[in-house]
Amino acid sequence: MNTTDNLIPRPSHIALLDSPAFTLTPAARIAAKDAAAPVAEQLASLLRRGTGFELPLVEDSLPGDIFLELVETFDGGPEAYALNVTDRGVGLTAATDAGLFNGVQTLRQLFPASIEDADSSHNTWVIPAVDIADAPRFAYRGLMLDVARNFFTVEQVKEQIDVMTQFKLNALHLHLTDDQSWRIEIHDPGAERNPSGLPYGRLTEIGGAGAVEVPTAVPARGRHGFYTQQDFLDIQAYAASKNVLVVPEIDLPGHVNAALAAIPQLNPDGQAKPMSTTAEVGWSTLTADLPVTYEFVREVLGQLAAITVGPYLHIGGDEAHVTGHDDYVTMVQQFVRIGAETGKTVVGWNEFAAVELPEGAVIQYWHGDFAPVVRQAEEAGSRVIMSPAANTYLDQKYASDSPVGLEWVEGGPFTWSEYYNWDPAQGGLEEQQILGVEGALWSETIRDNKQAQWLLYPRAVSLAEVAWSGQEVRNTGDFRRRLGTLAERLAKQGVVFQEAPDVEWSAKPEYPFAAAIAATDSKYGTIEA
């Protein structure tokens, strides 16, 4: 079986070798020295689970082993890797841990899908002789998880990381605050940094108890909860071990009702707003002429930056419909400066391109006019994360009768092919101005990881290839075939995915809401409730 034909994302260069295949035997070892050892251990753990072999870690390789080495490969950037497979062994080289991790994901897919099954009866582990040199098109390849409308626990977030990373997605954007809730702990900074006496503890005391409520969701009300600062550090540490960067977002100056409910001083009348469970957007705002607004934002962004390992701090900026234009510019201009003063690179939705951005700021484009985005890219050196809603928003229903999801983006349908058949280099942006691609999963109708997975997959797999593979190696028909083959691997992992009717799937998932979508010849395939 030539598993090189099934790889997702498609590598930059693949060449089958005139050599016998490699067979992993019970005597095989995983060889790696020093800094390569952590990634080697992850590979060993994966292969041990599927094969039952001991696969000890050693420093020096022998014929029949798999070896990983940190060494300069080809000029493909920090995430490039080279993978060479012959009957004598497997060699994986890269200049960085990230490159090695990416190579491990490719090697994982070269093994039969039964490698994912801890109870596999498969006893022959053969992969083709091949030479692969691979590097990503874009440095940033992300998913956004809305933990504000519905809370996802630390373990649920880690589970999402586990699935996304096998497709070389390397950024997780957490939408931590919104009208319905506040999900990140902010400590009382003491009197010197809190002259207005703001009750920061109430952000999670009040806001952490919030969630959205949508009658069609099951259950109707979302999960509540919040992350302590230690929780957030824990998520980042786990993500880093999987080559994932965490990008936290505090949405400002709109989407702030939970903050207004928790901290009365943020309201002009000094009265706390009531908490809300509505899924409506654009109806709340901070106040531009209140000095406490800036005191609050400085403390929140300062504390969040201090516990954020990565370089990015997302300040939102979208859908501030009840904020006057002048007030929006006044506030966001100051918020951008406050964010930059923390030492982080400021990120915002594309509405914030209306203000003067610091050099190197990142704009996340999701809808509307490209002109301000292009201007900032040209004049201020801004980089752009491409998240056009019609091609990347993973909360959208596949069809009008989807059991979960939203229907507000114009166009459609919103299947794997719409998320595959587009080029991020658009709207007047040049390739080098694009930092990467991100798919956004808003959680108004999602209540657990299985429901989330059903909306994510296979569309997130489409986005992974868009972000990794060059336009010249992508082909829709070939990708459709590879998606179908991927189903067996996902099913063995217990990952839920939507069975698009135009794909020949090699396996079926277990649905968490089978009764809601049970129908013969439905858009989702034949499901038994």
Helices and strands as residue ranges (DSSP letters): G 3-6, E 13-16, E 22-24, E 30-32, G 34-36, H 37-51, E 57-58, E 66-70, E 81-86, E 89-94, H 97-110, G 113-116, E 125-127, E 130-134, E 140-146, H 154-164, G 165-167, E 171-175, G 191-193, H 202-206, G 207-209, H 229-241, E 245-252, H 257-262, G 264-266, H 291-306, E 312-316, H 325-341, E 345-349, G 350-354, E 362-365, H 371-379, E 383-386, H 389-392, H 416-420, G 431-433, E 434-441, H 449-456, H 459-468, G 471-473, H 476-493, H 514-517
